[in-house]
């Protein structure tokens, strides 16, 4: 169980809200630059979301700001945390990945805010980050276990083959998937999606999410 945040750290994080409102976008952009310098971490992200006016960057900047604003009322962030957990599990995010993010985030705060990022500010944000990270890690561990223990479930990556392709329209195709091991496949819940781990000979490793179009494991590209 995550240790409660100290009152001092809560106060310092709350005091950084104006700085985040003014510089949150720059902090997130710098954080991603640092993260994506590692090829293994880079493969976790859709690179089309890293260009120009990125909606992914904006979403993370808003999430960080929301965390700072609600540091004394984390219940207000429950739905956001649930979405993050689902996304992380789909991409097979592991506890060790959180160290990379911590290093990139704190380094970005220091680089963008300069002297305003005092040791006290960095320590408070480090404590706040790991408090939230540990909550996410625990929730993700439970979800991994629940999926593995469900009928037809599995843990980690599982190999599937494309058993058929159906043209839905001029621009959309559905792919019928079958597990290589021939075992059963758990039934999906409404709104769930799949994550795929690709190793393309030209573009290298990448992970992408796709919508499930029916229980027979036809999938549609996630066009969001």
PyMOL commands that set and color helices and strands:
alter all, ss='L'
color gray80, all
select helices_A, chain A and resi 7-15+17-35+39-42+47-50+55-69+74-90+97-116+119-149
alter helices_A, ss='H'
color red, helices_A
select strands_A, chain A and resi 160-167+173-179+193-200+204-214+218-221
alter strands_A, ss='S'
color yellow, strands_A
deselect
rebuild
show_as cartoon
